[in-house]
Amino acid sequence: MTLFDHYLEYMTQLLEGRRSPPEGITLPEGDVTEKAASLSRQLQQMGATAFVRACAHQDGVTLPEEIYRQADDTTSLQQLLQSAVQQTPVQEASPAEEPSEAAPDPDAGKHAFEVFLDCVALDDGLVQYLMEVLQKRDWKEFYKLSQITTKLDLDPEEFLYWLGNKELYADEEERSCAVIMDACLERLRQEGQLELIAALLSGDRRTFELFRCQAPELQHLPAATYEWYSKNYLDRDYPIRMLMKCRGIRFPEHIPGNESK
């Protein structure tokens, strides 16, 4: 298990009442929503590493020091988010045709860029590498990565346009979900609640259900169930897009070559 795995496990145990608060954490009396809000504020100040150490000490368990030593290099969602250092403006673009690359078998029904992201997501190291390549705009390395993963020469600018405007090609339900959840996560990012973003993007069901009860964007939206969120956001490449935005990666407003149109 990674540091982030332990962090989520301990946090869930606290909220479900299966663990007493470790040293440095106090939870108020009241319902789980109040407890979650209080815990979120305290964890922002305490930090994930200190929280995991405190819970492990509480259990009389010594976790491998390697978990803590590698915390800065890990590519878990939490560490990727905490390395974000700049805000990225919202990108707006008009609907346009998707790039025409054909996806290789056995993913013939998918867009080539979806296949590419599926392959990259299989390895945390590749996710981190892709982030670095896009930040540096090192297109030579991007072509190399696309060849390794899909055996195709994918265009990096077209990839960024497609991912940045992905909801424009989706059905109404997915488009609505993407717009609403992007707004929620962007608000949290501006508030500095990176650990909560990390838990939401990791797909933790308990965190989403607690967040849904608090978020003004979701409170009065009956359709906003975890299944809705999982199907239309988590499974549709939007989490990696949000990570890229947090890393300051910019998405083109126009398809490359059509800037003047």
TIDRENBA-496560 format. One record per residue (C-alpha): residue in three letters; residue number from 1; x, y, z. Coordinates in nm, 3 decimals. Layout:
# residues N
@residu=ala	num=NUM	xx=X	yy=Y	zz=Z
...
//
This chain:
# residues 261
@residu=met	num=1	xx=0.000	yy=0.000	zz=0.000
@residu=thr	num=2	xx=0.112	yy=0.354	zz=-0.074
@residu=leu	num=3	xx=0.102	yy=0.648	zz=0.164
@residu=phe	num=4	xx=-0.215	yy=0.766	zz=-0.009
@residu=asp	num=5	xx=-0.378	yy=0.421	zz=0.034
@residu=his	num=6	xx=-0.315	yy=0.433	zz=0.409
@residu=tyr	num=7	xx=-0.436	yy=0.793	zz=0.424
@residu=leu	num=8	xx=-0.772	yy=0.707	zz=0.266
@residu=glu	num=9	xx=-0.813	yy=0.397	zz=0.479
@residu=tyr	num=10	xx=-0.750	yy=0.581	zz=0.806
@residu=met	num=11	xx=-0.972	yy=0.874	zz=0.707
@residu=thr	num=12	xx=-1.260	yy=0.638	zz=0.619
@residu=gln	num=13	xx=-1.221	yy=0.454	zz=0.950
@residu=leu	num=14	xx=-1.244	yy=0.783	zz=1.139
@residu=leu	num=15	xx=-1.559	yy=0.898	zz=0.959
@residu=glu	num=16	xx=-1.728	yy=0.560	zz=1.000
@residu=gly	num=17	xx=-1.651	yy=0.553	zz=1.373
@residu=arg	num=18	xx=-1.421	yy=0.252	zz=1.349
@residu=arg	num=19	xx=-1.121	yy=0.448	zz=1.474
@residu=ser	num=20	xx=-1.077	yy=0.701	zz=1.753
@residu=pro	num=21	xx=-0.901	yy=1.025	zz=1.651
@residu=pro	num=22	xx=-0.522	yy=1.001	zz=1.669
@residu=glu	num=23	xx=-0.309	yy=1.261	zz=1.846
@residu=gly	num=24	xx=-0.351	yy=1.597	zz=1.676
@residu=ile	num=25	xx=-0.707	yy=1.531	zz=1.553
@residu=thr	num=26	xx=-1.032	yy=1.610	zz=1.732
@residu=leu	num=27	xx=-1.378	yy=1.541	zz=1.591
@residu=pro	num=28	xx=-1.689	yy=1.731	zz=1.699
@residu=glu	num=29	xx=-2.008	yy=1.574	zz=1.819
@residu=gly	num=30	xx=-2.277	yy=1.563	zz=1.552
@residu=asp	num=31	xx=-2.353	yy=1.397	zz=1.224
@residu=val	num=32	xx=-2.101	yy=1.261	zz=0.979
@residu=thr	num=33	xx=-2.120	yy=1.572	zz=0.760
@residu=glu	num=34	xx=-1.999	yy=1.795	zz=1.043
@residu=lys	num=35	xx=-1.725	yy=1.548	zz=1.126
@residu=ala	num=36	xx=-1.612	yy=1.528	zz=0.763
@residu=ala	num=37	xx=-1.591	yy=1.907	zz=0.733
@residu=ser	num=38	xx=-1.391	yy=1.934	zz=1.055
@residu=leu	num=39	xx=-1.159	yy=1.650	zz=0.959
@residu=ser	num=40	xx=-1.096	yy=1.801	zz=0.616
@residu=arg	num=41	xx=-0.986	yy=2.132	zz=0.771
@residu=gln	num=42	xx=-0.756	yy=1.963	zz=1.021
@residu=leu	num=43	xx=-0.597	yy=1.735	zz=0.762
@residu=gln	num=44	xx=-0.516	yy=2.033	zz=0.541
@residu=gln	num=45	xx=-0.304	yy=2.171	zz=0.825
@residu=met	num=46	xx=-0.165	yy=1.842	zz=0.952
@residu=gly	num=47	xx=-0.072	yy=1.692	zz=0.615
@residu=ala	num=48	xx=-0.109	yy=1.337	zz=0.491
@residu=thr	num=49	xx=0.232	yy=1.212	zz=0.607
@residu=ala	num=50	xx=0.187	yy=1.328	zz=0.967
@residu=phe	num=51	xx=-0.168	yy=1.190	zz=0.974
@residu=val	num=52	xx=-0.060	yy=0.846	zz=0.853
@residu=arg	num=53	xx=0.227	yy=0.839	zz=1.103
@residu=ala	num=54	xx=-0.010	yy=0.932	zz=1.387
@residu=cys	num=55	xx=-0.263	yy=0.662	zz=1.295
@residu=ala	num=56	xx=0.006	yy=0.396	zz=1.255
@residu=his	num=57	xx=0.154	yy=0.493	zz=1.594
@residu=gln	num=58	xx=-0.196	yy=0.473	zz=1.743
@residu=asp	num=59	xx=-0.221	yy=0.114	zz=1.617
@residu=gly	num=60	xx=0.127	yy=0.027	zz=1.741
@residu=val	num=61	xx=0.230	yy=-0.037	zz=1.380
@residu=thr	num=62	xx=0.552	yy=0.070	zz=1.214
@residu=leu	num=63	xx=0.503	yy=0.128	zz=0.844
@residu=pro	num=64	xx=0.806	yy=0.093	zz=0.613
@residu=glu	num=65	xx=1.003	yy=0.417	zz=0.601
@residu=glu	num=66	xx=1.013	yy=0.375	zz=0.225
@residu=ile	num=67	xx=0.649	yy=0.482	zz=0.213
@residu=tyr	num=68	xx=0.741	yy=0.818	zz=0.365
@residu=arg	num=69	xx=1.071	yy=0.859	zz=0.181
@residu=gln	num=70	xx=0.904	yy=0.811	zz=-0.154
@residu=ala	num=71	xx=0.618	yy=1.046	zz=-0.073
@residu=asp	num=72	xx=0.765	yy=1.326	zz=-0.283
@residu=asp	num=73	xx=0.809	yy=1.100	zz=-0.583
@residu=thr	num=74	xx=0.484	yy=0.907	zz=-0.572
@residu=thr	num=75	xx=0.232	yy=0.969	zz=-0.846
@residu=ser	num=76	xx=-0.076	yy=0.912	zz=-0.636
@residu=leu	num=77	xx=-0.354	yy=1.164	zz=-0.691
@residu=gln	num=78	xx=-0.276	yy=1.346	zz=-0.370
@residu=gln	num=79	xx=0.090	yy=1.409	zz=-0.450
@residu=leu	num=80	xx=0.012	yy=1.511	zz=-0.806
@residu=leu	num=81	xx=-0.235	yy=1.765	zz=-0.677
@residu=gln	num=82	xx=-0.005	yy=1.901	zz=-0.409
@residu=ser	num=83	xx=0.261	yy=1.969	zz=-0.670
@residu=ala	num=84	xx=0.025	yy=2.207	zz=-0.854
@residu=val	num=85	xx=0.166	yy=2.559	zz=-0.834
@residu=gln	num=86	xx=-0.045	yy=2.767	zz=-1.068
@residu=gln	num=87	xx=-0.405	yy=2.828	zz=-1.164
@residu=thr	num=88	xx=-0.513	yy=2.757	zz=-1.521
@residu=pro	num=89	xx=-0.787	yy=2.967	zz=-1.685
@residu=val	num=90	xx=-1.098	yy=2.791	zz=-1.806
@residu=gln	num=91	xx=-1.062	yy=2.697	zz=-2.171
@residu=glu	num=92	xx=-1.356	yy=2.761	zz=-2.401
@residu=ala	num=93	xx=-1.387	yy=2.622	zz=-2.750
@residu=ser	num=94	xx=-1.650	yy=2.564	zz=-3.014
@residu=pro	num=95	xx=-1.755	yy=2.210	zz=-3.101
@residu=ala	num=96	xx=-1.550	yy=2.063	zz=-3.382
@residu=glu	num=97	xx=-1.485	yy=1.731	zz=-3.541
@residu=glu	num=98	xx=-1.264	yy=1.489	zz=-3.354
@residu=pro	num=99	xx=-0.921	yy=1.404	zz=-3.493
@residu=ser	num=100	xx=-0.949	yy=1.109	zz=-3.726
@residu=glu	num=101	xx=-0.686	yy=0.869	zz=-3.586
@residu=ala	num=102	xx=-0.817	yy=0.513	zz=-3.575
@residu=ala	num=103	xx=-0.781	yy=0.322	zz=-3.252
@residu=pro	num=104	xx=-0.589	yy=-0.006	zz=-3.269
@residu=asp	num=105	xx=-0.738	yy=-0.342	zz=-3.174
@residu=pro	num=106	xx=-0.864	yy=-0.459	zz=-2.930
@residu=asp	num=107	xx=-1.010	yy=-0.115	zz=-2.860
@residu=ala	num=108	xx=-1.160	yy=-0.058	zz=-3.203
@residu=gly	num=109	xx=-1.466	yy=0.114	zz=-3.055
@residu=lys	num=110	xx=-1.259	yy=0.378	zz=-2.877
@residu=his	num=111	xx=-1.098	yy=0.698	zz=-2.993
@residu=ala	num=112	xx=-0.720	yy=0.668	zz=-3.031
@residu=phe	num=113	xx=-0.667	yy=0.926	zz=-2.757
@residu=glu	num=114	xx=-0.885	yy=0.723	zz=-2.519
@residu=val	num=115	xx=-0.673	yy=0.416	zz=-2.589
@residu=phe	num=116	xx=-0.363	yy=0.624	zz=-2.526
@residu=leu	num=117	xx=-0.489	yy=0.743	zz=-2.186
@residu=asp	num=118	xx=-0.600	yy=0.390	zz=-2.095
@residu=cys	num=119	xx=-0.248	yy=0.264	zz=-2.160
@residu=val	num=120	xx=-0.081	yy=0.548	zz=-1.971
@residu=ala	num=121	xx=-0.312	yy=0.502	zz=-1.671
@residu=leu	num=122	xx=-0.193	yy=0.143	zz=-1.627
@residu=asp	num=123	xx=0.136	yy=0.267	zz=-1.484
@residu=asp	num=124	xx=0.176	yy=0.553	zz=-1.235
@residu=gly	num=125	xx=0.520	yy=0.625	zz=-1.375
@residu=leu	num=126	xx=0.375	yy=0.683	zz=-1.720
@residu=val	num=127	xx=0.115	yy=0.923	zz=-1.578
@residu=gln	num=128	xx=0.388	yy=1.127	zz=-1.414
@residu=tyr	num=129	xx=0.600	yy=1.114	zz=-1.729
@residu=leu	num=130	xx=0.310	yy=1.232	zz=-1.947
@residu=met	num=131	xx=0.251	yy=1.525	zz=-1.711
@residu=glu	num=132	xx=0.616	yy=1.627	zz=-1.732
@residu=val	num=133	xx=0.624	yy=1.593	zz=-2.111
@residu=leu	num=134	xx=0.316	yy=1.811	zz=-2.153
@residu=gln	num=135	xx=0.443	yy=2.071	zz=-1.907
@residu=lys	num=136	xx=0.772	yy=2.096	zz=-2.099
@residu=arg	num=137	xx=0.590	yy=2.074	zz=-2.433
@residu=asp	num=138	xx=0.846	yy=1.815	zz=-2.533
@residu=trp	num=139	xx=0.665	yy=1.683	zz=-2.840
@residu=lys	num=140	xx=0.949	yy=1.450	zz=-2.938
@residu=glu	num=141	xx=0.900	yy=1.260	zz=-2.611
@residu=phe	num=142	xx=0.521	yy=1.271	zz=-2.656
@residu=tyr	num=143	xx=0.551	yy=1.099	zz=-2.995
@residu=lys	num=144	xx=0.779	yy=0.841	zz=-2.839
@residu=leu	num=145	xx=0.529	yy=0.774	zz=-2.560
@residu=ser	num=146	xx=0.238	yy=0.743	zz=-2.805
@residu=gln	num=147	xx=0.440	yy=0.497	zz=-3.012
@residu=ile	num=148	xx=0.525	yy=0.287	zz=-2.708
@residu=thr	num=149	xx=0.166	yy=0.275	zz=-2.579
@residu=thr	num=150	xx=-0.048	yy=0.269	zz=-2.894
@residu=lys	num=151	xx=0.198	yy=0.223	zz=-3.183
@residu=leu	num=152	xx=0.051	yy=0.542	zz=-3.333
@residu=asp	num=153	xx=0.202	yy=0.885	zz=-3.395
@residu=leu	num=154	xx=-0.051	yy=1.093	zz=-3.204
@residu=asp	num=155	xx=-0.039	yy=1.470	zz=-3.236
@residu=pro	num=156	xx=0.012	yy=1.633	zz=-2.893
@residu=glu	num=157	xx=-0.173	yy=1.955	zz=-2.980
@residu=glu	num=158	xx=-0.472	yy=1.761	zz=-3.111
@residu=phe	num=159	xx=-0.460	yy=1.541	zz=-2.803
@residu=leu	num=160	xx=-0.472	yy=1.846	zz=-2.574
@residu=tyr	num=161	xx=-0.757	yy=2.002	zz=-2.773
@residu=trp	num=162	xx=-0.955	yy=1.677	zz=-2.763
@residu=leu	num=163	xx=-0.905	yy=1.626	zz=-2.389
@residu=gly	num=164	xx=-0.968	yy=1.991	zz=-2.305
@residu=asn	num=165	xx=-1.299	yy=1.986	zz=-2.490
@residu=lys	num=166	xx=-1.397	yy=1.623	zz=-2.440
@residu=glu	num=167	xx=-1.745	yy=1.694	zz=-2.305
@residu=leu	num=168	xx=-1.840	yy=1.868	zz=-2.629
@residu=tyr	num=169	xx=-1.846	yy=1.528	zz=-2.799
@residu=ala	num=170	xx=-2.039	yy=1.355	zz=-2.518
@residu=asp	num=171	xx=-2.409	yy=1.293	zz=-2.465
@residu=glu	num=172	xx=-2.614	yy=1.532	zz=-2.254
@residu=glu	num=173	xx=-2.579	yy=1.338	zz=-1.930
@residu=glu	num=174	xx=-2.201	yy=1.314	zz=-1.950
@residu=arg	num=175	xx=-2.170	yy=1.676	zz=-2.061
@residu=ser	num=176	xx=-2.378	yy=1.796	zz=-1.766
@residu=cys	num=177	xx=-2.183	yy=1.584	zz=-1.521
@residu=ala	num=178	xx=-1.848	yy=1.706	zz=-1.655
@residu=val	num=179	xx=-1.950	yy=2.072	zz=-1.635
@residu=ile	num=180	xx=-2.092	yy=2.040	zz=-1.282
@residu=met	num=181	xx=-1.806	yy=1.836	zz=-1.137
@residu=asp	num=182	xx=-1.542	yy=2.054	zz=-1.302
@residu=ala	num=183	xx=-1.706	yy=2.354	zz=-1.134
@residu=cys	num=184	xx=-1.705	yy=2.175	zz=-0.797
@residu=leu	num=185	xx=-1.343	yy=2.070	zz=-0.825
@residu=glu	num=186	xx=-1.230	yy=2.410	zz=-0.952
@residu=arg	num=187	xx=-1.394	yy=2.573	zz=-0.651
@residu=leu	num=188	xx=-1.217	yy=2.331	zz=-0.418
@residu=arg	num=189	xx=-0.888	yy=2.400	zz=-0.595
@residu=gln	num=190	xx=-0.928	yy=2.774	zz=-0.544
@residu=glu	num=191	xx=-1.008	yy=2.707	zz=-0.178
@residu=gly	num=192	xx=-0.690	yy=2.501	zz=-0.145
@residu=gln	num=193	xx=-0.874	yy=2.180	zz=-0.055
@residu=leu	num=194	xx=-0.635	yy=1.958	zz=-0.250
@residu=glu	num=195	xx=-0.671	yy=1.655	zz=-0.028
@residu=leu	num=196	xx=-1.047	yy=1.654	zz=-0.075
@residu=ile	num=197	xx=-0.999	yy=1.684	zz=-0.452
@residu=ala	num=198	xx=-0.759	yy=1.391	zz=-0.437
@residu=ala	num=199	xx=-1.007	yy=1.174	zz=-0.251
@residu=leu	num=200	xx=-1.285	yy=1.263	zz=-0.496
@residu=leu	num=201	xx=-1.072	yy=1.192	zz=-0.802
@residu=ser	num=202	xx=-0.956	yy=0.863	zz=-0.654
@residu=gly	num=203	xx=-1.317	yy=0.744	zz=-0.671
@residu=asp	num=204	xx=-1.369	yy=0.705	zz=-0.296
@residu=arg	num=205	xx=-1.743	yy=0.655	zz=-0.269
@residu=arg	num=206	xx=-1.775	yy=0.764	zz=0.092
@residu=thr	num=207	xx=-1.597	yy=1.090	zz=0.023
@residu=phe	num=208	xx=-1.822	yy=1.167	zz=-0.274
@residu=glu	num=209	xx=-2.140	yy=1.094	zz=-0.081
@residu=leu	num=210	xx=-2.028	yy=1.319	zz=0.204
@residu=phe	num=211	xx=-1.924	yy=1.590	zz=-0.038
@residu=arg	num=212	xx=-2.256	yy=1.568	zz=-0.222
@residu=cys	num=213	xx=-2.438	yy=1.658	zz=0.098
@residu=gln	num=214	xx=-2.229	yy=1.974	zz=0.141
@residu=ala	num=215	xx=-2.164	yy=2.100	zz=-0.211
@residu=pro	num=216	xx=-2.416	yy=2.366	zz=-0.317
@residu=glu	num=217	xx=-2.371	yy=2.252	zz=-0.679
@residu=leu	num=218	xx=-2.496	yy=1.901	zz=-0.591
@residu=gln	num=219	xx=-2.727	yy=1.938	zz=-0.291
@residu=his	num=220	xx=-3.042	yy=1.990	zz=-0.498
@residu=leu	num=221	xx=-2.950	yy=1.764	zz=-0.788
@residu=pro	num=222	xx=-3.120	yy=1.424	zz=-0.744
@residu=ala	num=223	xx=-2.933	yy=1.278	zz=-1.041
@residu=ala	num=224	xx=-2.597	yy=1.337	zz=-0.872
@residu=thr	num=225	xx=-2.548	yy=0.988	zz=-0.734
@residu=tyr	num=226	xx=-2.216	yy=0.812	zz=-0.706
@residu=glu	num=227	xx=-2.310	yy=0.596	zz=-1.006
@residu=trp	num=228	xx=-2.374	yy=0.913	zz=-1.208
@residu=tyr	num=229	xx=-2.036	yy=1.052	zz=-1.104
@residu=ser	num=230	xx=-1.850	yy=0.726	zz=-1.167
@residu=lys	num=231	xx=-2.003	yy=0.659	zz=-1.508
@residu=asn	num=232	xx=-1.987	yy=1.010	zz=-1.649
@residu=tyr	num=233	xx=-1.674	yy=1.153	zz=-1.488
@residu=leu	num=234	xx=-1.440	yy=0.901	zz=-1.327
@residu=asp	num=235	xx=-1.459	yy=0.657	zz=-1.618
@residu=arg	num=236	xx=-1.437	yy=0.920	zz=-1.890
@residu=asp	num=237	xx=-1.082	yy=1.063	zz=-1.851
@residu=tyr	num=238	xx=-1.193	yy=1.380	zz=-1.672
@residu=pro	num=239	xx=-0.986	yy=1.308	zz=-1.357
@residu=ile	num=240	xx=-0.659	yy=1.313	zz=-1.550
@residu=arg	num=241	xx=-0.770	yy=1.634	zz=-1.720
@residu=met	num=242	xx=-0.829	yy=1.794	zz=-1.382
@residu=leu	num=243	xx=-0.486	yy=1.677	zz=-1.268
@residu=met	num=244	xx=-0.333	yy=1.838	zz=-1.574
@residu=lys	num=245	xx=-0.514	yy=2.164	zz=-1.501
@residu=cys	num=246	xx=-0.378	yy=2.153	zz=-1.147
@residu=arg	num=247	xx=-0.029	yy=2.112	zz=-1.291
@residu=gly	num=248	xx=-0.074	yy=2.422	zz=-1.505
@residu=ile	num=249	xx=-0.103	yy=2.238	zz=-1.836
@residu=arg	num=250	xx=-0.292	yy=2.448	zz=-2.089
@residu=phe	num=251	xx=-0.542	yy=2.323	zz=-2.345
@residu=pro	num=252	xx=-0.570	yy=2.485	zz=-2.691
@residu=glu	num=253	xx=-0.885	yy=2.683	zz=-2.764
@residu=his	num=254	xx=-0.883	yy=2.576	zz=-3.129
@residu=ile	num=255	xx=-0.788	yy=2.268	zz=-3.327
@residu=pro	num=256	xx=-0.427	yy=2.312	zz=-3.442
@residu=gly	num=257	xx=-0.425	yy=2.471	zz=-3.786
@residu=asn	num=258	xx=-0.771	yy=2.631	zz=-3.739
@residu=glu	num=259	xx=-0.666	yy=2.917	zz=-3.511
@residu=ser	num=260	xx=-0.795	yy=3.186	zz=-3.743
@residu=lys	num=261	xx=-1.135	yy=3.028	zz=-3.797
//
